Amino acid sequence: MQKRTISGTFLRWLFLIVSVAFAVSMVYLWTLQTRLSQRNAANLLRLNIQDVRQDVIDASDANLLSLTRTIAAEIDNGAATDDAGLASLLAHYDVSEINLVNAEGIIYATTHLEFLNFDMHSGRQSGEFLGLLNGSATEYVQKYQPTTYDPTLYRKYAGVCLANGGFVEVAYDADRFQDDIDHIVVGATHNRHVGENGCIIIADEDWNIVSDRKNNEGQNLSVTGIWIDRPTMPEEVVFHATVYGDACSCMYVFSEGYYIVAVLPENEILLQRDTSVRLTAVLEVLVFLTLFAAIYLLVRKLVVNNINKVNHSLSKITDGDLEERVDVRSNTEFASLSDDINATVSTLKQYIAAAAARIDQELAFAKNIQQSALPSVFPPYPDRTDFSLYATMDTAKEVGGDFYDFYLLEDNELAFLVADVSGKGIPAAMFMMTGKTVLRDYAERGDAPADVAVNANDKLCDGNDAEMFITAWTGFLNTDTGLVRFINAGHNPPVLIRDGKASFITQKTNLAFAAMDGVPYREQSLQLEPGDLLFLYTDGVTEATDASEALFGNDRLLTVLSSEFGAGEDACRNICGSVKKAIDDFVGDAPQFDDITMLCLYYAGPEADGAANVSDGTTKKLSVPADTGNLEQVVAFVDEQLTSADCPQKAQSQIDVAVEEIFVNIANYAYDSEPGDVDISVSTDELGATVEFRDAGVPFDPLQKEDPDITLSAEKRPIGGLGIFMVKKTMDSVDYRYIDGQNILTIRKSF
């Protein structure tokens, strides 16, 4: 019987140990990740419940406080405070209780006779209102809770100070305040998701559903599959139920007379666990296989001494010393091994030499092809005086994945772009050529910028097995007006240089090209003024790294660009040269890790024919024909002023929506036959912005139109009125005047 070798026996035992270790680690990881996922789910459920509960409490507090203020105002204005007077107020405002408290904290008039002459200092709940007597507060709202005198009765109290001292205390119960805030409760859950597919369900004290994304309002909570037993099921503790046919983790609280239930599907909770376990399993397999092989080879090396001699020579060969010779000839097998190794090395040297020569030749050829595909003659349009540009590309390797391009689509429209392909070398260069061609084809076909992006993205996704992608900034300049319509596909924001001051333009970023098909792309716009410079670049500029791995960064780029460069093509060339020199000085001897590509555009004018843009201190004005085709120019003009005033993004978005609604209404309805002009002025200060619209059209006050009932469904709500309603809700003030034959509509938004 043939005996097992030492290496064979060791191999079997090592395999057994590794397998057991792998199984134990997987069981432990599965248990740990399950607990972690459940804990995260509980925190997510609790957070969503707390958000909705706070919304309900805030709505309830505001509603009761408003009623209490109104009642206090009537009492301050002389309303009767005897039994009949308070009873009248109680019935009129449909509240549950009214108490009048004097400056000493004694109830001297009440609709609940048992409370007459009650000292507010003597009770815990009543004592919460004493801050209204000592001057520390003028209003106070108490949470919805059982009353001290009747624990089965839930009520909510609010107090407001009276002008002549003391305060009025008003209470209502769940039925009353729920009637007032039900519409808020309904809206609190319809658009709220817990995780990806979870939801919030709200039911009243009788278990009738008030708000549910499945539109089961009015039905019993049991139709969802949820059952709650308050005595045995504490609040904010996870319980499990089958909700609408799916196994879910749930959590509830009872607040303000509502049961607020958060639901999260179990399969979503365990997704994180399953992903983590799968990833760890793959990594452990790789680690264990590597460890297995390393230990096995190490044992063989210690047992077989001659392997050390072979490995010594092989180490030199693998380090690049192909002149090393293996000469171990203690027996026939090692002699044959030495000869084979030496023959293999000789053949490898021949292959390496041939491959190196071929690769050098192919790379040189590829570099020439890539360079020839990019515009390289500057100035490219020497006869044009309205604009000029200059571009450069320095690759990190022989060929790169960056590219730039520019071309005239019409006599007054210039397309220009800078892009960066993921990866480097030959694959990136090939994909770069494809992307450049596809983008240009769709642009020259006459597609709108957004359509160019959508069509190019779908084309690049088709057959993209390497899963490469392209970030790009593509602009379309109208040389007559200076308006740049652009698409940003995941790229760095360009720098606008105006009056010697450089700043990044405000933009919204779309998904990179070839990352996912069927993606919509949003067109944006930028208004250039005569003398403006626009600098485009790839991340090789800002992410250039020195020997200490510090980045060149955005601040250094803005510092370089905030200089005087002159005008025209010389300014564009000087800017690109100055940035490259600043990068070289910063990087020093550190190697270039990424392609560096830059394009600079100078806009000389002329002024836009259809519009006059004048500056008036902190006020800028624009006059355009009342045509919806000018909407983009109007929004771009307003955005430019807001950006200069450091307007927050949220406020700017709200102003944009209001400007669009007002301008479109004027364009569509102000003039009956012959179209007229619209004058828009934007005034900014440190507190906010004011936008004024003037037109000589038909007199019309939009503020006189009755607000739409937004509680009605879209089918039942009359058409119209929603736009100006949104303007009034989002702006801090909206004013209309008709003076000297002009409609003047003014909106104001504070920052």
Buried (B, 14 or more C-beta within 10 A) or exposed (E): EEEEEEEEEBBEEBEEEBEEEBEEBBEEBBEEBBEEBBEBBBEBBBEBBBBBBEBBBEBBBEBBBEBBBBBBBBBBEEBBBEEEBBEBBBEEBEBBBBBBBBEEBBBBBBBBEEBEEBEBEEEEBBEBBBBBBEEEBEBBBBEBEEBEEEEEEBBBBBBBBBEEEBBBBBBBBBEBBBEBBBEBBBBBBEEBEBBEEBBBBBBBEEBBBBBBBEEBBEBEBEEBBBEBEEEEEEBEEBBEBEBBEBEBBBBBBBBBBBBBBBBBBBEBBBBBBBEBBEEBBEEBEEEBEEEBEEBBEEBBEEEEEBBEBBEEBBEBBEEEEEEBEBBBEEEEEBEEBBEEBBEEBEEEEEEEEEEEEEEEEEBEEBBEEBEEBBBEEBBBBEEBEBBBBBBBBBBBBBBBBBBBBBBBBEEEBBBBBBBBBBBBBBBBBBBBBBBBBBBBBBBEEEBBBBBBBBBBBBBBBEEBEEEBBBBBBBBBBBBBBBBBBBBBBBBBBBBBBBEEEBBBBBBEBBBBBBBEEEBEBEBBBBBBBEBBBBBBBBBBBBBBBBEEEEEBBBEBBBEBBEEEBEBBBBBBBBBBBBBBEBBEEBBEEBEBEBBBBBBBBBBBBEEBEBBEBEEEEBBBBBBBBBBEEBBBBBBBBBBBBBBBBEBEEEBBBBBBBBBBBBBBBBBEEBBEEEEEBBBBBBBBEEEBBBBBBBBBBEEBEBEEEEEBEEEEEEEEBEEEBBBBBBBBEBBEEBEBEEEEEBBBBBBBBEB
